[in-house]
Amino acid sequence: MPTAGLEQPDAEDLQPTDIDPAGELEACNHLLDDHRALMRSYEDDGYLLLRGVLDLDSIERARDEMLAVAANHGLVESGDKEGRWTGKTVSVMEESPEFAGISRRLVEHPRNNKLLQKVLGEPACAVPIVQYRIYPPNGPATMVHQDGFYSPGIRDYKPIWITLTPCQRELGGLMLAVRQNKRGYLHNVAKPAPYKIPKGVIPEQSWSTTDYYPGDVLIVHPFTPHATRPNRSDRLRVTFDTRVQSARNPSAVAATIAAVTDDSITVNSDLFGQRTYRVTPDTFMRIQNTGAREPFETLIEIAKPGMRIVVVSEGDRAVMLRRAAEG
């Protein structure tokens, strides 16, 4: 499978508003007790949609916690569980420490963790990368992308997307290019970061979506192109996305920077203690900028002792260094 990306310097970028997701995503709850069949569906279609499988009390707690942050910023009225927008706007807060712990508590809830174990086929833990979305009407829509392109080196993980309030089509929930996960990366590396996917490379008829509800979970293949559309409702879109990996053998680990040179980084982690890694021009760095890859030459400027980062490594080389968002 080719993985490097496309070389189309003159291509027009594909925008979420160019897409009409006419297809309907299909639930696969009936496969949950047959892991081999579940994974075959995942690899064939590029996603798993599981309806009503998450603990609703844990969903309601996470909803209330995210809406409390929204209320603190004036986006909703305090106590409004439907998330009706007040008309105020704020900067994007996807990895704000104000949300810390919300995703982790939901993923670690016994019922939810048991469900994720069925999906992984082994005990699961969260990758310390979470994006929280409290997107208002006419607010941002995530670009068309493949998660794996921005997470090099992480092995055997699964991106998951969860809504905490009803997320019908008009709220801008996820749309996926079904069965387009076996074509490698489609990002246009001939253009500047964030290397948007070009128009014309994804069949129009492959795009599908659905109405999502609290308790649902969508597991997206790392190679599946997906995006959201603008929120056209009067409510906030209250969702988050994270990734889960093997709890026995995690490949993405949160650590604290201890020291930095022009071409190395030393970190401390509860999992493996202190280690030093080589950093090379091939290392994928998103240490301060959550939206774009940072140049190798900036390592010593952007990586500061005391910062929390995610480390993905091969031997003594850092494959990816990314700011941690620990749930």
Order of alpha helices (4+ residues) and beta strands (2+ residues): beta-alpha-beta-alpha-alpha-alpha-beta-beta-beta-beta-beta-beta-beta-beta-beta-beta-beta-alpha-beta-beta
